[in-house]
Amino acid sequence: MLSPLPGNLSLAGEPIKVRVLLKDLPKTESQKVKLTGNYLLYDGNTLVNNVAALINQDPDQTILTIKLKTVDIPASLTEYWIELYKNNDPNPFFVTKNTVILQAYSDSTGNFNLTPERSYPQRLERYRGDLILIPKPTGIRLINRLSLEKYLYGVVPNEVSAYWPTEAIKAQILAARTYAYSHRNPNSEFDLYSDQRSQVYEGLSSEFTSVNALVDQTAGEIITYNGGAISALFHSSNGGYIESNATIYGTSEYPYLKAKKDIYDDEAADLLKARGSSSYNVIRWTKEYTALELQQQLEKNGYGVGAIKEVKVTKAAATGRAMEVTVIGEKGSKILKYDGTIRKALGLNSSRFTVKVSDKKDETKFIPLNSSEQATVYAITGDGEKREVDKQDLNVIGADGIAMENGGAGYTIVEEIPQKYTFIGQGWGHGLGMSQWGAWAMAQKTSKHDPFDYKDIIKYYYTGVEITKKY
């Protein structure tokens, strides 16, 4: 039997565990949980013996409802408690202000479903192992705790296809295992998100027997540099160039995340195109915006500059990836820096792109001499020399001979304002570490090479690393 442990630490002989944030349940909502297999109930770290039999009354299926209870206490303070209801009983059988742990005897046999109360169909949410419930002022935090290896069962098929070449899947397993291993944090309530902020994890519902077998074959193997686990970042496609973390994040370069040409990502693009695969248009892509659509895209991400006049890459890495993009509009300009901001603000698959403008429209604009847009004013003297003059003291004689204050004088310009912006790009993701499509190309026999094994794939994408069996 497993006992609950603080954080994600494990005792000798027990599997290494990770804790995955599944969701933050809003305080006004309840959550039904169906338990399958034998579970124990812990109030914090204390086993609640008097309800253990109730939880295990039906070993095949026990349905609980979880609710948040708000309790007002003296001194105008509020506490937040968890209530557990059994089946359809209107009265809670357990109430606590502590963390609740529903612990499976084993994550090989115990699992739980988060069943929706809504009537419309939803994806089945089924997970191995333990369910941890933490009361919060905003609701209840639901965390899944399970062994790292079983966690990988629910990650890898969501990151690459279960039908890909075996060696590409094994390379993904090592990258995913190393990422999870290095992100364990006993000082945090959880270690990993269940979405792209960490790795996409959908639990038991997304498992494939064939992938599980490959996880088992490589159990405990991680990617190391000088003996320590690396930050094993990966992405879908890098557009033909592996990127440096210094370019993507503006941080000091990691020695194993070096920029270089990626011939296998390019090969993957060629293979996909030759086979007529729709995936080609995802990793070698075009995105078009009208001027208004681009304005709205920027505004919803907090970069409103009014009607767009110009978008240009003002700083780029040697690999061609944009490090800084300047957007100029009628209300000012914004500078987008680094990959994450650029991709989100512009709604693009990657920050490796060129931008073309078309459908230009002429716009006439009068610029007063005293406008901030006209920083300096010059006059031509009788000798034909150009001399700067003070705009505040300037008077102008109009064509009808009437003197005008400088606010009424100026000049007219004609600007060409693009009405369509086309981003032509390569890659999908940040471009750091392993290209999943590049690994796919390396793992199969092509006209250019025989299949590589997973260790060769890993060592190609992460410079100077070793494969180490840690447990």
C-alpha positions in Angstrom: 0.0 0.0 0.0 1.2 3.5 -0.8 1.2 6.2 1.8 0.8 9.9 1.0 4.1 11.7 1.0 4.8 15.5 1.3 5.2 17.1 -2.1 6.4 14.6 -4.7 9.1 12.9 -2.7 9.3 9.2 -2.7 10.6 6.6 -0.3 13.3 4.1 -1.3 11.8 1.4 -3.5 8.7 3.5 -4.4 8.3 5.0 -7.9 9.1 8.6 -8.5 5.8 10.6 -8.6 4.7 13.7 -10.2 1.7 16.0 -9.5 -0.3 17.4 -12.4 -2.8 20.3 -12.1 -6.0 19.1 -13.8 -8.2 22.1 -13.2 -9.2 24.8 -10.8 -12.9 24.2 -10.1 -14.8 27.5 -9.7 -16.2 28.0 -6.2 -19.8 27.9 -7.5 -19.4 24.6 -9.2 -19.3 21.0 -7.9 -17.5 18.1 -9.3 -18.6 14.4 -9.5 -15.8 11.9 -9.2 -16.2 8.2 -10.0 -13.6 6.0 -8.2 -12.7 2.6 -9.7 -10.6 0.2 -7.5 -9.6 0.6 -3.9 -9.1 4.1 -2.5 -8.2 5.5 0.9 -9.3 8.9 2.2 -6.7 11.2 3.9 -7.4 14.4 5.7 -4.1 16.1 5.1 -1.6 13.4 6.0 -4.0 11.6 8.3 -5.8 8.4 7.3 -9.5 8.8 8.0 -10.3 5.3 9.2 -13.9 5.7 10.0 -14.8 6.4 6.3 -12.4 4.1 4.6 -15.0 1.3 4.5 -17.5 3.8 3.0 -15.2 4.7 0.2 -14.5 1.1 -0.6 -18.1 -0.1 -0.1 -18.3 -0.8 -3.8 -14.8 -1.6 -5.1 -15.8 -1.3 -8.7 -17.5 2.1 -8.6 -17.9 4.8 -5.9 -19.3 8.2 -6.9 -18.5 11.2 -4.9 -19.5 14.8 -5.3 -17.0 17.5 -4.2 -18.1 21.0 -3.1 -16.5 24.1 -1.6 -18.0 25.4 1.6 -17.4 29.0 2.8 -17.1 29.4 6.6 -17.1 32.8 8.2 -15.1 33.0 11.4 -14.5 35.9 13.9 -12.4 38.9 13.0 -14.1 39.2 9.6 -12.1 36.2 8.3 -13.3 33.5 6.0 -12.2 29.8 5.7 -12.7 27.5 2.8 -13.6 23.9 3.4 -14.2 20.8 1.2 -17.4 18.8 1.5 -17.6 15.2 0.2 -21.0 13.6 -0.6 -21.5 9.9 -1.3 -23.7 9.0 -4.3 -27.0 11.0 -4.0 -26.9 11.5 -0.2 -27.9 15.2 0.4 -25.7 15.3 3.5 -21.9 15.4 3.3 -20.2 12.4 4.9 -16.9 14.3 5.3 -16.0 18.0 5.8 -12.5 19.4 6.3 -10.5 22.6 5.8 -7.4 20.6 5.0 -6.1 19.1 1.8 -8.0 16.0 0.9 -6.2 13.0 -0.7 -8.1 10.2 -2.4 -5.3 7.7 -2.6 -5.3 4.6 -4.9 -3.7 1.4 -3.6 -1.9 1.4 -7.0 -1.9 3.6 -10.1 -1.9 0.4 -12.1 -5.4 -0.6 -10.8 -6.9 2.5 -9.2 -8.3 5.3 -11.4 -10.9 8.0 -11.3 -13.2 9.8 -13.7 -14.1 13.5 -13.4 -17.6 13.2 -14.6 -19.3 16.4 -15.9 -22.7 17.4 -14.4 -23.6 19.2 -17.6 -26.0 17.4 -20.0 -24.0 17.8 -23.3 -21.3 15.2 -24.2 -17.8 15.9 -23.1 -14.4 14.2 -23.4 -14.1 11.4 -20.8 -11.6 12.6 -18.2 -10.1 9.4 -16.7 -6.9 9.3 -14.7 -4.7 6.8 -12.9 -3.6 7.2 -9.3 -4.4 9.7 -6.6 -6.7 12.7 -6.6 -5.6 15.6 -4.4 -8.1 18.4 -3.5 -6.9 21.7 -2.2 -9.5 24.3 -1.0 -8.9 27.8 -2.3 -10.8 31.1 -2.0 -11.6 30.8 -5.7 -12.7 27.2 -5.6 -11.1 23.7 -5.4 -7.8 22.8 -7.0 -7.8 19.3 -8.5 -4.4 17.6 -8.8 -3.5 14.1 -10.1 -0.6 12.4 -8.4 0.9 9.3 -10.0 4.1 7.6 -10.9 6.2 9.4 -13.5 6.1 6.4 -15.8 2.3 6.1 -15.7 2.2 9.9 -16.3 4.1 9.4 -19.5 1.4 6.9 -20.7 -1.0 9.8 -20.8 1.4 12.3 -22.3 3.3 10.8 -25.2 0.2 9.9 -27.4 -0.8 13.6 -27.1 2.6 14.9 -28.2 3.3 12.5 -31.1 1.2 10.0 -33.0 1.1 6.5 -31.6 1.5 5.3 -35.2 4.8 7.1 -35.8 8.1 5.1 -36.2 9.1 3.4 -32.9 12.4 5.3 -32.5 10.7 8.7 -32.9 8.2 7.8 -30.2 11.0 6.6 -27.9 12.9 9.9 -28.5 9.7 11.7 -27.4 9.4 9.5 -24.4 12.9 10.5 -23.2 12.3 14.2 -23.8 8.9 14.1 -22.0 10.4 12.0 -19.1 13.3 14.3 -18.7 11.1 17.4 -18.8 8.8 16.0 -16.0 11.8 14.7 -14.0 13.5 18.1 -14.0 10.3 20.0 -13.1 9.4 18.2 -9.9 9.1 20.9 -7.2 8.3 19.9 -3.6 7.9 23.5 -2.7 4.9 23.9 -5.0 1.4 22.6 -4.9 1.9 20.8 -8.2 4.8 20.1 -10.6 3.2 20.2 -14.0 0.3 21.7 -15.9 -1.8 19.3 -18.0 -1.6 21.5 -21.1 1.0 23.2 -23.4 2.4 25.2 -20.5 4.1 21.9 -19.6 3.1 18.8 -21.7 -0.3 17.8 -22.9 -1.6 15.2 -20.4 -5.0 13.5 -20.9 -4.6 10.6 -18.6 -5.8 7.0 -19.0 -8.3 8.1 -21.6 -5.6 8.8 -24.2 -3.3 5.8 -23.6 -2.1 3.3 -26.3 -0.9 -0.2 -25.3 1.9 0.1 -27.9 3.2 3.4 -26.5 2.9 2.1 -22.9 5.2 -0.8 -23.9 7.8 1.7 -25.2 7.7 3.7 -22.0 8.3 0.5 -20.1 11.2 -0.4 -22.3 13.0 2.9 -21.6 11.9 3.2 -17.9 14.1 5.5 -15.9 16.2 6.8 -18.9 16.6 10.6 -19.0 18.8 13.1 -20.9 21.7 14.5 -19.0 24.4 17.1 -19.4 27.4 16.8 -17.1 25.4 14.3 -15.0 22.3 16.6 -14.5 18.9 16.4 -16.1 18.6 18.9 -18.9 15.6 21.2 -19.7 14.4 18.9 -22.5 12.4 21.4 -24.5 10.8 20.2 -27.8 8.4 21.5 -30.4 6.6 20.4 -33.5 8.8 21.9 -36.2 11.6 24.5 -36.2 11.3 25.5 -39.8 14.8 24.2 -40.7 16.8 25.7 -37.9 17.2 24.6 -34.3 17.1 27.7 -32.1 19.1 28.8 -29.1 17.3 29.7 -25.8 19.2 33.0 -25.8 17.3 33.9 -28.9 13.9 32.7 -27.7 14.1 34.0 -24.1 16.9 36.5 -24.0 18.7 34.4 -21.4 22.2 32.9 -21.3 22.6 30.1 -23.7 22.4 26.5 -22.4 25.3 24.5 -23.9 22.9 21.7 -25.0 20.4 24.1 -26.7 22.6 25.5 -29.4 21.4 27.0 -32.7 22.2 25.1 -35.9 20.7 24.1 -39.3 18.3 21.2 -39.0 18.4 19.1 -42.2 15.9 16.6 -40.9 13.1 19.2 -40.2 13.6 20.3 -43.8 13.5 16.6 -44.9 10.2 16.1 -42.9 8.7 19.1 -44.8 9.8 17.6 -48.2 8.4 14.2 -47.3 5.0 15.6 -46.1 4.7 17.7 -49.2 5.5 14.8 -51.5 2.9 12.7 -49.7 0.2 15.4 -49.9 -0.1 15.5 -46.1 -2.1 18.4 -44.6 0.6 18.6 -41.9 2.9 20.3 -44.4 0.7 23.4 -44.4 1.0 23.5 -40.6 4.8 23.5 -40.5 5.3 25.5 -43.7 2.5 28.0 -43.5 0.9 31.3 -44.7 -1.3 33.5 -42.6 -3.2 36.4 -44.1 -4.8 39.4 -42.3 -6.7 42.4 -43.6 -5.5 45.6 -41.9 -8.6 45.5 -39.7 -8.2 41.8 -38.8 -4.6 42.4 -37.8 -5.6 45.5 -35.7 -8.2 43.3 -33.9 -5.7 40.5 -33.4 -3.3 42.9 -31.7 -5.9 44.6 -29.6 -7.2 41.4 -28.1 -3.7 40.6 -26.9 -3.1 44.1 -25.4 -1.2 45.7 -28.2 -3.7 48.2 -29.7 -2.1 50.9 -31.9 -5.2 51.8 -33.9 -5.3 51.3 -37.6 -2.2 49.5 -38.7 0.2 51.3 -41.0 3.3 49.1 -40.9 4.6 45.8 -39.4 8.3 45.1 -39.7 10.9 42.8 -38.2 13.4 45.1 -36.5 15.6 42.5 -35.0 16.3 38.9 -36.2 18.6 36.1 -35.1 21.1 34.6 -37.5 18.7 31.7 -38.1 16.1 34.1 -39.5 13.8 34.0 -36.5 12.3 37.3 -35.4 13.5 38.6 -32.1 11.7 42.0 -32.3 8.8 43.1 -34.3 7.6 46.8 -34.5 4.0 47.5 -35.2 3.1 51.1 -36.2 -0.4 52.4 -36.1 -2.3 55.6 -36.2 -2.2 55.8 -32.4 1.4 55.0 -31.9 3.7 52.0 -32.0 4.4 48.8 -30.1 7.5 46.6 -30.0 7.0 42.9 -29.6 10.0 41.1 -28.2 10.9 37.5 -28.2 9.2 34.4 -29.5 6.3 33.9 -27.1 5.1 37.5 -27.3 5.5 37.7 -31.0 3.6 34.4 -31.8 0.7 35.2 -29.4 0.3 38.9 -30.4 0.3 38.1 -34.1 -1.4 34.7 -33.9 1.3 32.8 -35.8 2.6 29.2 -35.6 6.2 30.4 -35.1 8.3 33.6 -35.1 10.3 32.5 -38.1 8.6 34.4 -40.9 8.7 37.1 -43.5 5.9 39.6 -43.9 4.5 40.9 -47.2 2.1 43.8 -47.7 -0.4 44.3 -50.5 -3.5 46.2 -51.6 -2.0 49.5 -50.6 -4.4 52.5 -50.3 -3.3 56.1 -50.6 -4.2 58.2 -47.6 -3.8 62.0 -47.7 -2.9 63.8 -44.5 -2.3 67.5 -43.6 0.7 68.0 -41.2 0.6 71.4 -39.4 4.0 73.0 -39.0 3.6 73.0 -35.2 2.7 69.3 -35.1 4.9 67.0 -33.2 5.1 64.9 -36.4 7.2 67.8 -37.8 10.1 68.0 -35.4 12.2 70.6 -37.3 11.3 73.4 -39.6 13.7 75.0 -42.1 13.6 78.2 -44.1 15.5 79.1 -47.2 17.2 82.5 -46.9 17.7 85.0 -49.6 21.2 83.6 -50.1 19.7 80.2 -50.8 20.9 78.7 -47.5 18.8 76.3 -45.4 18.4 77.5 -41.8 16.4 76.0 -38.9 13.8 78.3 -37.5 11.7 78.3 -34.3 8.3 76.9 -35.1 6.7 79.0 -32.3 7.8 82.3 -33.9 7.0 81.3 -37.4 4.3 83.2 -39.4 3.3 82.3 -42.9 1.9 84.5 -45.7 -0.8 82.6 -47.6 -1.4 82.7 -51.4 -4.0 85.4 -50.9 -1.6 87.6 -49.1 -3.1 87.1 -45.6 -0.8 86.3 -42.8 -1.5 83.1 -40.9 -0.3 81.9 -37.5 1.8 78.8 -37.8 -1.0 76.5 -36.7 -2.8 77.2 -39.9 0.2 76.4 -42.0 1.7 73.1 -43.0 1.9 70.6 -45.8 0.1 67.7 -47.2 1.6 64.2 -47.5 0.3 61.0 -49.2 1.0 57.7 -47.4 0.6 54.3 -48.9 -1.2 52.2 -46.2 -1.3 48.4 -46.7 -4.7 46.8 -46.6 -3.4 43.2 -46.4 -0.6 41.6 -44.5 0.7 38.1 -45.4 3.0 36.3 -43.0 4.9 33.5 -44.7 6.5 31.2 -42.1 8.3 28.0 -41.3 7.9 25.9 -38.2 5.4 25.4 -35.4 6.5 26.2 -31.9 9.6 27.9 -30.3 12.2 25.8 -32.1 14.2 24.9 -29.0 15.5 21.3 -28.6 13.9 18.5 -30.4 11.8 18.9 -33.5 9.1 16.2 -33.4 8.7 16.2 -37.2 12.5 16.1 -37.5 12.6 13.1 -35.2 9.9 11.5 -37.3 12.0 11.9 -40.5 15.1 10.6 -38.8 13.4 7.5 -37.5 12.4 6.2 -41.0 14.3 4.9 -44.0 14.4 7.6 -46.7 16.4 8.1 -49.9 18.9 10.0 -47.8 19.5 7.7 -44.8 18.6 4.6 -42.9 16.6 4.9 -39.7 18.3 6.4 -36.7 17.7 5.0 -33.2 16.2 7.1 -30.5 19.6 7.8 -28.8 21.0 9.2 -32.0 18.0 11.4 -32.4 18.3 12.7 -28.9 22.0 13.4 -29.4 21.4 15.2 -32.6 18.9 17.7 -31.1 20.6 18.2 -27.7 24.3 19.1 -28.1 26.7 17.1 -26.0 24.2 15.1 -23.9 24.2 11.6 -22.6 21.4 9.1 -22.0 21.4 8.1 -18.3 19.3 5.5 -16.4 18.4 7.4 -13.2 16.1 4.8 -11.6 
